[in-house]
Amino acid sequence: MSDATIPSVPGVLSAADVAATVDAIASWQLPNGMVPWFPGGHADPWNHVEAAMAMAVGGRRAEAERAYGWLADIQREDGSWHQYYLEDGIEQDKLDANTIAYIAAGVWHHWVLYGDRGFADTMWPVVDRAVAFVLDLQTPRGEIIWARHADGTPWSFALLTGSASMCHSLRCALALAEALGHERPDWELAIARLDHVVAAHCRGELPDAFAPKHRWAMDWYYPVLAGVLRDKEGLARLDDRRETFIVEGRGVRCVSDRPWVTAAETCECLFAYLSVGDRDTALGLFRWAQNLRADDGHYYTGIVFPQEVHFPGDEKTTYTGASVVLAADALSGATPASQIFVDHDALPGLALLGAEDELATD
């Protein structure tokens, strides 16, 4: 990938700045391919994939593919990964469905970016097994239980953010299946059921579908980011709590009642605004995220105001830098994969639920 294709946002972040962030992320990658949050820290499959996507966008294809190779090497027989890994082992052994599903978004992103059939064919069994694990946690109504214990025992509830994110990841998995010639009609119905219950919950029709996390920004914007709520409905949802979560000049609060904004959630939220056509808000959020840029190209995780103290501590994280790189790509349209979180019509459409497939509401 040439320097000309590295994203830039004029007046906000140059291609050289983006390249420096990609280089910074790659500099913290371990020899085995794992990308920890920071040196000596842990990695989780979701944020690890986010880092792989950012490295790929920045032209570090070998490092990105090494990251995917690490996941392939450590995938459990049931298709899952543990929640947190350290360089020399497992830190937290629960099995989080959303982080497991995200491999599909990453592999699809890599396919769209490079069109490498060999890589896609190699990763297909990994994605196929991961999706099987995830869909085994789907309830008859449609939501997906958020995790299993390491012994296989499922948790008792689902999460809105996770289920919304999985809507997008599973559509990426279906897109990959179609591109490679694999038929997965059962996935189509499962995704439609998941999409239905997320949308119904957001409309107030299934209030008990997900554990209450109303304070968290991700529960606000993820149904839009994931393409479940679109157009006027998506914009209405963003407008409804905009003043609760967006702090002018700073970004997006992590939690509604805490004075803490994070660069990653600010950049994620801008995907949601882009997807409903509000580029001005998206660009503003991106500009504010640069307040957390460090001189070495990394990004601080968050900041507490009005004290102006980085929190946690002076932590800088690879996933935060990765979110900025992907946001820059989405705003600039620099790479073929730039719209993966924005143009939801580019992914396969959802199956129509017939009368025999209507979801239970109790």
N, C-alpha and C positions, 0 to 999 in steps of 0.2 A: 504494500500500500504506500503510495507516495505521500510526501508531506502535504501536497495539495488537497488530499482527501481527509486530512486530520481536521476535525471540527474546529470552528472558531465562531465567536459571537462578537461581531464588530462593536467596538466601544466598551466591551465588557471583558472578554477573555480571548486572547490570541491563540492561534494554532500552536505557537511555541509554548504558551502557558499550558495548554491541554497536553501537549507532548511531555512537558515536565511532570505533570501529574501522573500520566501513564507510566513514565519512567520511575516515579517515586513508588507507585504501587508495585511494579515489577521488582524493584530493589528489595522489597520485603517478602517476596515469594521464596519459599523454602526449596531446596534442591529436589525434594520429592514432588513438587508441584503445588503443595498446599499454600494458600494465601491467608495468613492469619490477619486478624484485625490490626495488630501492631506487633512488632518484634517481641517474642516471648509470650504472646497472647494466644487465644484460641481462634479456631475457624469454625464456622457453621456452613452447611452446604449452600444456603441461600445467598449469603453475602460473599462466599467464595465464588459462586457463579457470577454474581454482579461484577466482581473484580475481573473475572475471565472475560466477560463481555467488554469491559472498558479497555482491557489490554488489547483485545482484538480490534476495537475501534481505533486505537492508537497505533496500529500497525505491528504490535508485538504478538504476531500470530503463534509463534513457537511457544511463547510463555502461556498464552491462552490455552493452547492444545495440551500443554503439560498440566495445566490446572484441571482440565476435563479428564485427562488420563489419571490423575490422582483420585478423582471421584470414582472412575471406573474400577480402579484397583482395589478400593476399599468398600465397594458396595456390598451390602449383606446379601445373603442368598434370597431373602424375601423381597429384595428390591429397594430396601431402605438404607438410610444412613442415620447415624446417631446425631444428636443435637449439636454437640460441641466436641471438637478434636483438638488435642495438643500435638506438638511435633512428634512426641513419642507415645501417643496413645489416646484414649478416650477420656474426655473430661466430664461430659454429661451424656448418659446413655439413652435417654428417652428418644422417641422416633417421631418427629414433627412432620405431619403430612405436607404442610405448605413448603417447608424447606426442601422436602424430598421432590415435590412436584416441579420445583423451579429449574431443575436440570433441563426440562423440556423447553423452557423459554430460552435458556442459554444455547442449547444445541440448535434450535430453530434460528436464533439470532446469528450463530456462526454460519449456518447454511445460507441464509439470506445474504450475509456479508461476503462470503467467499465461494459459495456454490460448489463446495468440495464433496463430491459423492462418496469418496473413500472415507473421509472423516465421518460423514453422516451415517454411513453403513456400519462403521465401527461403533458409533455411539448409540445406534438404534436399539440394540438389546438392552442397554443400560436404561434408556428412556422407557422402553416397553415394560421392563420389570418395575421401575419406579412408579409408573402410572397404575400398574396392577395393585401395588401396595396401597397407593392413595385411594383408589376407587373401592378397595375392600373396606374402607372406613366410611363409605357413604351410607347415610341412613335411607330408609324407604322414602322419606319426604324429600330428600335431596341434598341437605347440608352434609358436610364432611367433618366427622369428628377430628379434633385438631391434632391428636397424637395418640400413640401407644406407649406403654411402658416397655422397657427392653424385653420383658418376658412375654410380650404380645397382648397384654391386657389393655383395652382401649380406655381413654379418658371418657368422661360422661357427658361432654359438651362440645359444641362447635364454636368457632370464632368467626366473626363477620369479616375482619381483615383477611384472615387466612383463607376463608372460603372464596372471597372475592378474588384474591390473588390466584387461587387455584383455577378459577374460571379462565383466567388468561393463560396460565401455564398449560392447562389441559387443551385449550384451543391451539396453542403452539404445538403440543404433542400431536394433535389431530392433523395439523398442517404438515408436520414432518412425515406422519404416516402416509398421507396422500401423496406427498412429493416422492416418497420412496416406493410407492406402490403397495402399501400394506393396508388392508381393509380393517377398520375397527368400528363397525356400526354400533357396538355397545358403548364405545366412548361417546359417540354423538348424543345418545340418549342421556347418558350420565351427565354430560356437560349441560345439556338443556335443563335437566332437573336441578342441577346446582345453580345455574343462572336464574331459574325461576324462583327458587327459594330465597336467594340473595335479593333479587328485585322486590319480591313480595314483602320481605322483612323491611326493606328500606321504605316501602310505601305504607308501612304500619299494619300490613295484613297478617304477618306471622311474627308477632313481637317476641315469642318465646324460642325462635329458631336458633338464636345465638346468645352466648353469655354477654351480659351487659358490660360494654366497654365504652360508654358514651363519652367519657372524658378524653379518650385518646384520638388524636387527629387522624390516624390511619383509618379508623372506623368511619370517619367522615368522608375522606376523599377516595379510599380504595375502590368502592363500588363504581366510581366514575373512571378512575385510572384503569381499572380492569375491563372496562367496556360493557359492564352490566347496565349501567344507567348512561344513556347517551343524549346528545342534542339538548333539547329544552329541559328534559327531565334531569339530565346530568348537571346542567348549569343551575337549575333550581336547587339541587342538593348542595352544590358548592356555595351558592349565594346564601343559603339558609344559615350556615354557621361560619361564614367567612370572617365576620368580626370576632367570633369566638377564638379562632385559631390563627388567623393571619395578623401579625404585628407589623404595622407599616414601618418600612425601613429596616426590618430585621429578618423576617421570614415566618416560618410556621412553628407554632408551639408544639411540643411533643404531647403535652397534656394540657387540657383547657385551663386548669386552675394553677398552673405553675409558670413562673417567669423564665422559661427555658426554651430556646429555639435551636433546632438542629439543621445543619446543611442538607443532610440526606432527605429528611422529610420535606424540606423546602423544595428540593429538586424533584422528589417524587410527586409532590402536589402540582408542580408545573406541568407534568405529563397530563394530569387530569384536566387542567385548564386548556392545554393545547388540544386535547381530544374533543372539547366542546367548542373550539374556535375562539377562545379568549387568549390571543397571543400577547396582548399587552400585559395582562396579569402574569402570564408565564414568564415573560421577559423581566418583569419587575422582580419576581421571586428569584430568578437566576442571578440578577444583579446583586440582590441582597445576600445571596449565599456566598458571594465572594468576600464578604466581611470575615469569613472563617478560613480564608486561604492563608497558609503559612508560607514562609520564604522558600522552603524546600520543595514546594509543589504539592505537599500533602494538605489535607483540610482537617481543622479541628472538628471534633464531633459536634459540639454544641457550645452555647454561651448562655450564661445567666445574666439577666439585666434587672435593675440598672447597674449592678455591680461591675458588669463587663468582665466577668471571670469565666474562663473556659471551663466547661464541665462535661464529663468527669475529669477533674484535674486539668492537665494540659494534654489530654488524650487526642491523638490524631489517628484516624482509622482508614484502612484501605477501602472499606465499603463506602465511606463518605466521599472520598476522592472519585470512586467509581461512579457514584450517582451524579456527580458534577460532569464527568466526561460524557455519560449517556444523555444527560440533559442538554449539553452543548450540541451533541449530535442531533437530538430531536429538534432543537431550535434552528440549526443550520441546514439540516438535510444533507449533510456532507457525505454520508455513506449509504449504501443500499439498505442497510438495516436501521436507518435513523428513525423510522416511524413505527417500530415494532410495538411501542407502548402508546401510540397515538392514533394510528389508522386501524381501527378495529375491523373495518370492512375488508382489510387485506387477509384476515384469518378466515377459516371456514365458517360458514353460517351455522346456526344452531338447528338441530332437529326440531320439528314441530311435535309438541306433545299432544297426542290424541286423547279422546275421552277416557280410554282405558288406562292412560298414564297420568291422569290428574293427580296432583300431589295431595296427600292428606294434610289437613290443617290442625290436627291435634295429635 
